[in-house]
Amino acid sequence: KELGGHVVVVHPTDVPRHAGQVVGRLDACADALKVLADVVSRLDLRLVIESPLPHLIGGHADEFGWLLGRLDPAVGVCLDTSHLWLGGNWDAFIQLAGSRIAHVHASDNRGTHDDHLPPGDGVIDWERVAESLRQTGYSGWIILEIAFPPEGRDVGLKRARDAAFKWFG
């Protein structure tokens, strides 16, 4: 808030999925997120839940939808392109999040790891990502969440920025 921000983006969990743990962990996560959402709203900020990696609890569309269903509709969603593409969940999460999309973390990957590549350097279909965001009416921030490429920070950031402008304007 002191830096001028309006949202607090959090991961719902960092716990890998194991049989028998999912329901209990989701319950605990929902309870914690309700408390956090209340505290954040009292600070005149908005809580935004980031889409997890697919191997983590909450990283499947049904689990994430279950969490959203237990939270106040004012709680937003941050779509992480790399996380969702790795799980093949982009379309499902777009449908779940709808008008709750409040933030986007954009990075590419090679299909097996969360590589944090600049858009266009991996396997993500950026035309599809951009079009689906347009269809939801999303017009907020798209944050480039990238690691510095081998060619260096300045060259890598320029390439990432140019790619983002190509798809998102």
C-alpha positions in Angstrom: 0.0 0.0 0.0 2.9 2.4 0.8 4.2 1.8 -2.7 0.9 2.7 -4.3 -0.3 -0.9 -4.9 -3.9 -1.9 -4.8 -3.7 -5.7 -4.7 -2.0 -8.3 -2.6 -1.2 -11.4 -4.7 -0.8 -14.7 -2.7 -0.3 -18.3 -3.7 -3.1 -20.3 -2.0 -0.6 -23.1 -1.1 2.8 -24.4 -1.8 2.0 -28.0 -0.7 2.4 -30.8 -3.3 -0.7 -32.9 -3.8 -0.7 -36.2 -2.0 -3.6 -38.6 -1.8 -5.8 -38.1 1.3 -4.5 -34.6 2.0 -6.3 -32.5 -0.6 -9.7 -31.9 1.1 -8.2 -31.1 4.5 -5.6 -28.8 3.0 -8.2 -27.0 0.9 -10.3 -26.5 3.9 -7.4 -25.0 5.9 -6.4 -22.9 2.9 -9.9 -21.5 2.5 -10.0 -20.6 6.2 -6.7 -18.8 6.0 -7.6 -16.9 2.9 -10.8 -15.7 4.5 -8.8 -14.2 7.3 -6.3 -12.7 5.0 -9.0 -11.2 2.7 -10.6 -9.6 5.7 -7.3 -8.0 6.9 -6.3 -6.9 3.4 -9.7 -5.3 2.8 -9.4 -3.3 6.1 -6.2 -1.9 4.6 -8.2 -0.8 1.5 -6.5 -3.4 -0.6 -7.8 -6.4 -2.6 -6.7 -9.9 -2.0 -5.8 -11.8 -5.3 -5.2 -15.5 -5.4 -2.6 -16.7 -7.9 -3.2 -19.9 -9.9 -0.8 -22.5 -8.5 1.5 -24.9 -10.3 -0.4 -28.0 -11.4 1.3 -30.4 -8.9 0.3 -28.2 -5.9 -2.9 -28.4 -4.0 -5.2 -25.9 -5.7 -3.5 -26.3 -9.0 -6.3 -28.2 -10.6 -9.3 -26.3 -11.9 -11.8 -28.2 -9.6 -9.7 -27.4 -6.5 -9.2 -23.8 -7.4 -12.9 -23.4 -8.2 -13.8 -25.0 -4.8 -11.6 -22.4 -3.1 -13.1 -19.5 -5.1 -16.5 -20.7 -4.1 -15.7 -20.3 -0.4 -14.3 -16.8 -0.7 -16.0 -13.5 -0.9 -16.5 -12.5 -4.6 -14.3 -9.4 -4.0 -11.3 -11.7 -3.8 -9.7 -11.6 -7.2 -7.6 -14.1 -9.3 -4.1 -13.7 -10.7 -3.6 -15.9 -13.7 0.0 -17.2 -14.1 0.4 -18.1 -17.7 3.3 -20.5 -17.1 1.6 -22.4 -14.2 -1.6 -22.8 -16.1 0.0 -23.8 -19.4 2.1 -26.5 -17.7 -1.1 -28.1 -16.3 -3.1 -27.6 -19.5 -5.5 -25.5 -17.4 -5.6 -22.1 -19.2 -9.1 -22.4 -20.6 -10.6 -23.9 -17.4 -9.1 -21.2 -15.2 -10.2 -18.4 -17.6 -13.7 -19.8 -17.2 -13.5 -20.1 -13.4 -12.0 -16.7 -12.9 -14.1 -14.7 -15.4 -14.7 -11.2 -14.1 -12.6 -11.9 -11.0 -9.3 -11.7 -13.0 -7.4 -8.9 -11.3 -3.8 -9.5 -12.3 -1.8 -11.6 -14.8 1.7 -12.9 -14.4 3.1 -13.5 -17.9 6.0 -15.9 -18.6 6.7 -18.7 -21.0 8.0 -22.2 -20.5 9.3 -25.1 -22.5 6.5 -27.4 -21.4 8.0 -29.2 -18.4 9.1 -26.5 -15.9 8.2 -23.0 -14.7 11.1 -21.5 -16.7 10.1 -17.8 -16.5 11.0 -17.3 -20.1 10.0 -14.1 -21.9 6.7 -14.5 -23.9 7.4 -16.2 -27.2 10.5 -18.1 -26.1 8.6 -21.2 -25.1 5.5 -23.3 -26.0 2.7 -21.1 -24.8 0.1 -20.0 -27.5 0.2 -16.2 -26.8 -2.4 -15.4 -29.4 -4.8 -17.7 -27.5 -3.9 -16.2 -24.1 -4.3 -12.6 -25.4 -7.6 -13.4 -27.1 -9.1 -15.2 -24.1 -8.2 -12.3 -21.8 -9.8 -9.8 -24.3 -12.9 -12.0 -24.3 -13.2 -11.6 -20.5 -12.9 -7.9 -20.8 -9.7 -7.9 -18.8 -7.8 -4.6 -19.0 -5.5 -4.6 -16.0 -1.9 -5.2 -15.3 0.1 -7.9 -17.1 3.3 -8.4 -15.2 6.3 -9.9 -17.0 7.5 -12.5 -14.5 10.7 -13.5 -16.2 14.2 -14.7 -15.3 17.1 -12.8 -16.8 18.0 -14.5 -20.1 21.6 -15.4 -21.0 22.0 -12.3 -23.3 21.6 -10.0 -20.3 19.0 -8.0 -18.5 18.6 -5.1 -20.8 18.4 -7.2 -24.0 16.1 -9.7 -22.4 13.8 -7.1 -20.9 13.5 -5.3 -24.3 12.7 -8.6 -26.0 10.1 -9.5 -23.4 8.6 -6.0 -23.5 8.4 -6.1 -27.3 6.7 -9.5 -27.2 4.2 -8.4 -24.6 3.3 -5.3 -26.7 2.9 -7.6 -29.8 0.2 -9.7 -28.1 -1.3 -7.3 -25.5 -0.9 -3.9 -27.1 
